[in-house]
Amino acid sequence: MDLSTEKLRKKYMDNPPEGMTSEDIRRMSEDDLLDMDYFLNEDDPFDDGFGEEGFYIF
């Protein structure tokens, strides 16, 4: 395993996603871990920024 994968594993073991445990993360393959990280951090194509705090002109 490379260093970046180990950092991801530690990150998710310290704070597992909802519905998972640290043990689940420990047993994940490297590919599954990278897929999960991508899924959890991908940009939302429907997020247009509407409703974000800021200055609006009406």
mmCIF file as gemmi writes it, N, C-alpha and C atoms, coordinates in Angstrom:
data_model
loop_
_atom_site.group_PDB
_atom_site.id
_atom_site.type_symbol
_atom_site.label_atom_id
_atom_site.label_alt_id
_atom_site.label_comp_id
_atom_site.label_asym_id
_atom_site.label_entity_id
_atom_site.label_seq_id
_atom_site.pdbx_PDB_ins_code
_atom_site.Cartn_x
_atom_site.Cartn_y
_atom_site.Cartn_z
_atom_site.occupancy
_atom_site.B_iso_or_equiv
_atom_site.pdbx_formal_charge
_atom_site.auth_seq_id
_atom_site.auth_asym_id
_atom_site.pdbx_PDB_model_num
ATOM 1 N N . MET Axp A 1 ? 0.839 -1.195 0 1 0 ? 1 A 1
ATOM 2 C CA . MET Axp A 1 ? 0 0 0 1 0 ? 1 A 1
ATOM 3 C C . MET Axp A 1 ? 0.875 1.246 0 1 0 ? 1 A 1
ATOM 4 N N . ASP Axp A 2 ? 0.428 2.232 -0.705 1 0 ? 2 A 1
ATOM 5 C CA . ASP Axp A 2 ? 1.207 3.456 -0.712 1 0 ? 2 A 1
ATOM 6 C C . ASP Axp A 2 ? 0.799 4.361 0.45 1 0 ? 2 A 1
ATOM 7 N N . LEU Axp A 3 ? 1.585 5.365 0.644 1 0 ? 3 A 1
ATOM 8 C CA . LEU Axp A 3 ? 1.395 6.261 1.788 1 0 ? 3 A 1
ATOM 9 C C . LEU Axp A 3 ? 0.047 6.974 1.748 1 0 ? 3 A 1
ATOM 10 N N . SER Axp A 4 ? -0.386 7.39 0.558 1 0 ? 4 A 1
ATOM 11 C CA . SER Axp A 4 ? -1.657 8.114 0.475 1 0 ? 4 A 1
ATOM 12 C C . SER Axp A 4 ? -2.833 7.216 0.856 1 0 ? 4 A 1
ATOM 13 N N . THR Axp A 5 ? -2.773 5.935 0.489 1 0 ? 5 A 1
ATOM 14 C CA . THR Axp A 5 ? -3.84 5.007 0.857 1 0 ? 5 A 1
ATOM 15 C C . THR Axp A 5 ? -3.86 4.799 2.361 1 0 ? 5 A 1
ATOM 16 N N . GLU Axp A 6 ? -2.708 4.703 2.962 1 0 ? 6 A 1
ATOM 17 C CA . GLU Axp A 6 ? -2.636 4.54 4.417 1 0 ? 6 A 1
ATOM 18 C C . GLU Axp A 6 ? -3.205 5.773 5.13 1 0 ? 6 A 1
ATOM 19 N N . LYS Axp A 7 ? -2.945 6.959 4.585 1 0 ? 7 A 1
ATOM 20 C CA . LYS Axp A 7 ? -3.49 8.188 5.177 1 0 ? 7 A 1
ATOM 21 C C . LYS Axp A 7 ? -5.018 8.188 5.084 1 0 ? 7 A 1
ATOM 22 N N . LEU Axp A 8 ? -5.54 7.756 3.934 1 0 ? 8 A 1
ATOM 23 C CA . LEU Axp A 8 ? -6.995 7.67 3.772 1 0 ? 8 A 1
ATOM 24 C C . LEU Axp A 8 ? -7.589 6.664 4.753 1 0 ? 8 A 1
ATOM 25 N N . ARG Axp A 9 ? -6.945 5.511 4.873 1 0 ? 9 A 1
ATOM 26 C CA . ARG Axp A 9 ? -7.45 4.478 5.775 1 0 ? 9 A 1
ATOM 27 C C . ARG Axp A 9 ? -7.509 5.016 7.208 1 0 ? 9 A 1
ATOM 28 N N . LYS Axp A 10 ? -6.445 5.695 7.635 1 0 ? 10 A 1
ATOM 29 C CA . LYS Axp A 10 ? -6.429 6.254 8.989 1 0 ? 10 A 1
ATOM 30 C C . LYS Axp A 10 ? -7.523 7.307 9.149 1 0 ? 10 A 1
ATOM 31 N N . LYS Axp A 11 ? -7.688 8.155 8.131 1 0 ? 11 A 1
ATOM 32 C CA . LYS Axp A 11 ? -8.711 9.211 8.173 1 0 ? 11 A 1
ATOM 33 C C . LYS Axp A 11 ? -10.09 8.602 8.396 1 0 ? 11 A 1
ATOM 34 N N . TYR Axp A 12 ? -10.414 7.562 7.619 1 0 ? 12 A 1
ATOM 35 C CA . TYR Axp A 12 ? -11.743 6.967 7.723 1 0 ? 12 A 1
ATOM 36 C C . TYR Axp A 12 ? -11.888 6.048 8.936 1 0 ? 12 A 1
ATOM 37 N N . MET Axp A 13 ? -10.794 5.494 9.426 1 0 ? 13 A 1
ATOM 38 C CA . MET Axp A 13 ? -10.877 4.69 10.652 1 0 ? 13 A 1
ATOM 39 C C . MET Axp A 13 ? -11.125 5.604 11.856 1 0 ? 13 A 1
ATOM 40 N N . ASP Axp A 14 ? -10.523 6.779 11.844 1 0 ? 14 A 1
ATOM 41 C CA . ASP Axp A 14 ? -10.714 7.738 12.938 1 0 ? 14 A 1
ATOM 42 C C . ASP Axp A 14 ? -12.118 8.332 12.914 1 0 ? 14 A 1
ATOM 43 N N . ASN Axp A 15 ? -12.704 8.45 11.729 1 0 ? 15 A 1
ATOM 44 C CA . ASN Axp A 15 ? -14.03 9.043 11.587 1 0 ? 15 A 1
ATOM 45 C C . ASN Axp A 15 ? -14.777 8.303 10.468 1 0 ? 15 A 1
ATOM 46 N N . PRO Axp A 16 ? -15.275 7.095 10.758 1 0 ? 16 A 1
ATOM 47 C CA . PRO Axp A 16 ? -15.907 6.303 9.698 1 0 ? 16 A 1
ATOM 48 C C . PRO Axp A 16 ? -17.183 6.936 9.168 1 0 ? 16 A 1
ATOM 49 N N . PRO Axp A 17 ? -17.458 6.734 7.875 1 0 ? 17 A 1
ATOM 50 C CA . PRO Axp A 17 ? -18.713 7.235 7.299 1 0 ? 17 A 1
ATOM 51 C C . PRO Axp A 17 ? -19.91 6.584 7.993 1 0 ? 17 A 1
ATOM 52 N N . GLU Axp A 18 ? -21.041 7.247 7.926 1 0 ? 18 A 1
ATOM 53 C CA . GLU Axp A 18 ? -22.259 6.745 8.554 1 0 ? 18 A 1
ATOM 54 C C . GLU Axp A 18 ? -22.548 5.322 8.073 1 0 ? 18 A 1
ATOM 55 N N . GLY Axp A 19 ? -22.857 4.451 9.013 1 0 ? 19 A 1
ATOM 56 C CA . GLY Axp A 19 ? -23.189 3.073 8.688 1 0 ? 19 A 1
ATOM 57 C C . GLY Axp A 19 ? -21.991 2.144 8.62 1 0 ? 19 A 1
ATOM 58 N N . MET Axp A 20 ? -20.797 2.67 8.859 1 0 ? 20 A 1
ATOM 59 C CA . MET Axp A 20 ? -19.587 1.845 8.818 1 0 ? 20 A 1
ATOM 60 C C . MET Axp A 20 ? -18.874 1.933 10.154 1 0 ? 20 A 1
ATOM 61 N N . THR Axp A 21 ? -18.014 0.96 10.412 1 0 ? 21 A 1
ATOM 62 C CA . THR Axp A 21 ? -17.195 0.972 11.623 1 0 ? 21 A 1
ATOM 63 C C . THR Axp A 21 ? -15.724 1.047 11.23 1 0 ? 21 A 1
ATOM 64 N N . SER Axp A 22 ? -14.885 1.327 12.199 1 0 ? 22 A 1
ATOM 65 C CA . SER Axp A 22 ? -13.44 1.354 11.958 1 0 ? 22 A 1
ATOM 66 C C . SER Axp A 22 ? -12.961 -0.002 11.449 1 0 ? 22 A 1
ATOM 67 N N . GLU Axp A 23 ? -13.552 -1.08 11.974 1 0 ? 23 A 1
ATOM 68 C CA . GLU Axp A 23 ? -13.17 -2.423 11.538 1 0 ? 23 A 1
ATOM 69 C C . GLU Axp A 23 ? -13.528 -2.653 10.066 1 0 ? 23 A 1
ATOM 70 N N . ASP Axp A 24 ? -14.675 -2.118 9.628 1 0 ? 24 A 1
ATOM 71 C CA . ASP Axp A 24 ? -15.047 -2.213 8.206 1 0 ? 24 A 1
ATOM 72 C C . ASP Axp A 24 ? -13.971 -1.565 7.334 1 0 ? 24 A 1
ATOM 73 N N . ILE Axp A 25 ? -13.53 -0.397 7.748 1 0 ? 25 A 1
ATOM 74 C CA . ILE Axp A 25 ? -12.51 0.334 6.995 1 0 ? 25 A 1
ATOM 75 C C . ILE Axp A 25 ? -11.2 -0.445 6.991 1 0 ? 25 A 1
ATOM 76 N N . ARG Axp A 26 ? -10.838 -1.024 8.118 1 0 ? 26 A 1
ATOM 77 C CA . ARG Axp A 26 ? -9.587 -1.781 8.245 1 0 ? 26 A 1
ATOM 78 C C . ARG Axp A 26 ? -9.562 -2.949 7.255 1 0 ? 26 A 1
ATOM 79 N N . ARG Axp A 27 ? -10.716 -3.581 7.015 1 0 ? 27 A 1
ATOM 80 C CA . ARG Axp A 27 ? -10.782 -4.764 6.15 1 0 ? 27 A 1
ATOM 81 C C . ARG Axp A 27 ? -10.971 -4.438 4.668 1 0 ? 27 A 1
ATOM 82 N N . MET Axp A 28 ? -11.207 -3.182 4.323 1 0 ? 28 A 1
ATOM 83 C CA . MET Axp A 28 ? -11.445 -2.813 2.923 1 0 ? 28 A 1
ATOM 84 C C . MET Axp A 28 ? -10.18 -2.984 2.092 1 0 ? 28 A 1
ATOM 85 N N . SER Axp A 29 ? -10.372 -3.406 0.837 1 0 ? 29 A 1
ATOM 86 C CA . SER Axp A 29 ? -9.233 -3.46 -0.084 1 0 ? 29 A 1
ATOM 87 C C . SER Axp A 29 ? -8.828 -2.027 -0.441 1 0 ? 29 A 1
ATOM 88 N N . GLU Axp A 30 ? -7.647 -1.901 -0.982 1 0 ? 30 A 1
ATOM 89 C CA . GLU Axp A 30 ? -7.16 -0.576 -1.383 1 0 ? 30 A 1
ATOM 90 C C . GLU Axp A 30 ? -8.088 0.033 -2.435 1 0 ? 30 A 1
ATOM 91 N N . ASP Axp A 31 ? -8.518 -0.788 -3.41 1 0 ? 31 A 1
ATOM 92 C CA . ASP Axp A 31 ? -9.414 -0.286 -4.457 1 0 ? 31 A 1
ATOM 93 C C . ASP Axp A 31 ? -10.75 0.17 -3.891 1 0 ? 31 A 1
ATOM 94 N N . ASP Axp A 32 ? -11.313 -0.609 -2.962 1 0 ? 32 A 1
ATOM 95 C CA . ASP Axp A 32 ? -12.59 -0.228 -2.353 1 0 ? 32 A 1
ATOM 96 C C . ASP Axp A 32 ? -12.458 1.062 -1.555 1 0 ? 32 A 1
ATOM 97 N N . LEU Axp A 33 ? -11.347 1.215 -0.874 1 0 ? 33 A 1
ATOM 98 C CA . LEU Axp A 33 ? -11.102 2.427 -0.091 1 0 ? 33 A 1
ATOM 99 C C . LEU Axp A 33 ? -11.024 3.651 -1.008 1 0 ? 33 A 1
ATOM 100 N N . LEU Axp A 34 ? -10.311 3.522 -2.111 1 0 ? 34 A 1
ATOM 101 C CA . LEU Axp A 34 ? -10.195 4.636 -3.049 1 0 ? 34 A 1
ATOM 102 C C . LEU Axp A 34 ? -11.54 4.952 -3.705 1 0 ? 34 A 1
ATOM 103 N N . ASP Axp A 35 ? -12.311 3.909 -4.038 1 0 ? 35 A 1
ATOM 104 C CA . ASP Axp A 35 ? -13.648 4.129 -4.608 1 0 ? 35 A 1
ATOM 105 C C . ASP Axp A 35 ? -14.546 4.859 -3.621 1 0 ? 35 A 1
ATOM 106 N N . MET Axp A 36 ? -14.515 4.447 -2.355 1 0 ? 36 A 1
ATOM 107 C CA . MET Axp A 36 ? -15.347 5.08 -1.331 1 0 ? 36 A 1
ATOM 108 C C . MET Axp A 36 ? -14.946 6.55 -1.177 1 0 ? 36 A 1
ATOM 109 N N . ASP Axp A 37 ? -13.649 6.822 -1.143 1 0 ? 37 A 1
ATOM 110 C CA . ASP Axp A 37 ? -13.179 8.193 -0.994 1 0 ? 37 A 1
ATOM 111 C C . ASP Axp A 37 ? -13.632 9.046 -2.172 1 0 ? 37 A 1
ATOM 112 N N . TYR Axp A 38 ? -13.553 8.516 -3.378 1 0 ? 38 A 1
ATOM 113 C CA . TYR Axp A 38 ? -14.002 9.25 -4.559 1 0 ? 38 A 1
ATOM 114 C C . TYR Axp A 38 ? -15.494 9.558 -4.456 1 0 ? 38 A 1
ATOM 115 N N . PHE Axp A 39 ? -16.274 8.542 -4.096 1 0 ? 39 A 1
ATOM 116 C CA . PHE Axp A 39 ? -17.72 8.705 -3.983 1 0 ? 39 A 1
ATOM 117 C C . PHE Axp A 39 ? -18.084 9.757 -2.938 1 0 ? 39 A 1
ATOM 118 N N . LEU Axp A 40 ? -17.396 9.749 -1.805 1 0 ? 40 A 1
ATOM 119 C CA . LEU Axp A 40 ? -17.708 10.69 -0.728 1 0 ? 40 A 1
ATOM 120 C C . LEU Axp A 40 ? -17.249 12.112 -1.029 1 0 ? 40 A 1
ATOM 121 N N . ASN Axp A 41 ? -16.331 12.266 -1.973 1 0 ? 41 A 1
ATOM 122 C CA . ASN Axp A 41 ? -15.759 13.595 -2.22 1 0 ? 41 A 1
ATOM 123 C C . ASN Axp A 41 ? -15.963 14.119 -3.628 1 0 ? 41 A 1
ATOM 124 N N . GLU Axp A 42 ? -16.719 13.394 -4.451 1 0 ? 42 A 1
ATOM 125 C CA . GLU Axp A 42 ? -16.927 13.879 -5.815 1 0 ? 42 A 1
ATOM 126 C C . GLU Axp A 42 ? -17.801 15.131 -5.795 1 0 ? 42 A 1
ATOM 127 N N . ASP Axp A 43 ? -17.612 15.971 -6.774 1 0 ? 43 A 1
ATOM 128 C CA . ASP Axp A 43 ? -18.413 17.196 -6.876 1 0 ? 43 A 1
ATOM 129 C C . ASP Axp A 43 ? -19.838 16.843 -7.258 1 0 ? 43 A 1
ATOM 130 N N . ASP Axp A 44 ? -20.784 17.529 -6.675 1 0 ? 44 A 1
ATOM 131 C CA . ASP Axp A 44 ? -22.19 17.32 -6.987 1 0 ? 44 A 1
ATOM 132 C C . ASP Axp A 44 ? -22.521 18.097 -8.255 1 0 ? 44 A 1
ATOM 133 N N . PRO Axp A 45 ? -22.866 17.385 -9.354 1 0 ? 45 A 1
ATOM 134 C CA . PRO Axp A 45 ? -23.141 18.102 -10.607 1 0 ? 45 A 1
ATOM 135 C C . PRO Axp A 45 ? -24.376 18.989 -10.533 1 0 ? 45 A 1
ATOM 136 N N . PHE Axp A 46 ? -25.22 18.795 -9.529 1 0 ? 46 A 1
ATOM 137 C CA . PHE Axp A 46 ? -26.436 19.59 -9.394 1 0 ? 46 A 1
ATOM 138 C C . PHE Axp A 46 ? -26.265 20.749 -8.405 1 0 ? 46 A 1
ATOM 139 N N . ASP Axp A 47 ? -25.078 20.886 -7.851 1 0 ? 47 A 1
ATOM 140 C CA . ASP Axp A 47 ? -24.82 21.954 -6.892 1 0 ? 47 A 1
ATOM 141 C C . ASP Axp A 47 ? -24.475 23.224 -7.655 1 0 ? 47 A 1
ATOM 142 N N . ASP Axp A 48 ? -25.441 24.142 -7.732 1 0 ? 48 A 1
ATOM 143 C CA . ASP Axp A 48 ? -25.205 25.39 -8.46 1 0 ? 48 A 1
ATOM 144 C C . ASP Axp A 48 ? -24.892 26.55 -7.522 1 0 ? 48 A 1
ATOM 145 N N . GLY Axp A 49 ? -24.739 26.234 -6.237 1 0 ? 49 A 1
ATOM 146 C CA . GLY Axp A 49 ? -24.409 27.28 -5.279 1 0 ? 49 A 1
ATOM 147 C C . GLY Axp A 49 ? -25.613 28.038 -4.779 1 0 ? 49 A 1
ATOM 148 N N . PHE Axp A 50 ? -26.802 27.718 -5.279 1 0 ? 50 A 1
ATOM 149 C CA . PHE Axp A 50 ? -28.003 28.42 -4.838 1 0 ? 50 A 1
ATOM 150 C C . PHE Axp A 50 ? -28.221 28.188 -3.36 1 0 ? 50 A 1
ATOM 151 N N . GLY Axp A 51 ? -28.515 29.25 -2.657 1 0 ? 51 A 1
ATOM 152 C CA . GLY Axp A 51 ? -28.78 29.155 -1.229 1 0 ? 51 A 1
ATOM 153 C C . GLY Axp A 51 ? -27.537 29.313 -0.372 1 0 ? 51 A 1
ATOM 154 N N . GLU Axp A 52 ? -26.376 29.458 -1 1 0 ? 52 A 1
ATOM 155 C CA . GLU Axp A 52 ? -25.183 29.673 -0.209 1 0 ? 52 A 1
ATOM 156 C C . GLU Axp A 52 ? -25.204 31.072 0.376 1 0 ? 52 A 1
ATOM 157 N N . GLU Axp A 53 ? -24.552 31.21 1.506 1 0 ? 53 A 1
ATOM 158 C CA . GLU Axp A 53 ? -24.491 32.507 2.152 1 0 ? 53 A 1
ATOM 159 C C . GLU Axp A 53 ? -23.704 33.464 1.268 1 0 ? 53 A 1
ATOM 160 N N . GLY Axp A 54 ? -24.198 34.645 1.126 1 0 ? 54 A 1
ATOM 161 C CA . GLY Axp A 54 ? -23.495 35.611 0.293 1 0 ? 54 A 1
ATOM 162 C C . GLY Axp A 54 ? -24.345 36.835 0.043 1 0 ? 54 A 1
ATOM 163 N N . PHE Axp A 55 ? -23.963 37.622 -0.94 1 0 ? 55 A 1
ATOM 164 C CA . PHE Axp A 55 ? -24.634 38.859 -1.269 1 0 ? 55 A 1
ATOM 165 C C . PHE Axp A 55 ? -25.541 38.63 -2.465 1 0 ? 55 A 1
ATOM 166 N N . TYR Axp A 56 ? -26.803 38.973 -2.315 1 0 ? 56 A 1
ATOM 167 C CA . TYR Axp A 56 ? -27.758 38.777 -3.401 1 0 ? 56 A 1
ATOM 168 C C . TYR Axp A 56 ? -28.414 40.11 -3.736 1 0 ? 56 A 1
ATOM 169 N N . ILE Axp A 57 ? -28.665 40.336 -5.012 1 0 ? 57 A 1
ATOM 170 C CA . ILE Axp A 57 ? -29.389 41.513 -5.467 1 0 ? 57 A 1
ATOM 171 C C . ILE Axp A 57 ? -30.739 41.045 -5.977 1 0 ? 57 A 1
ATOM 172 N N . PHE Axp A 58 ? -31.813 41.623 -5.423 1 0 ? 58 A 1
ATOM 173 C CA . PHE Axp A 58 ? -33.161 41.228 -5.833 1 0 ? 58 A 1
ATOM 174 C C . PHE Axp A 58 ? -33.851 42.367 -6.517 1 0 ? 58 A 1
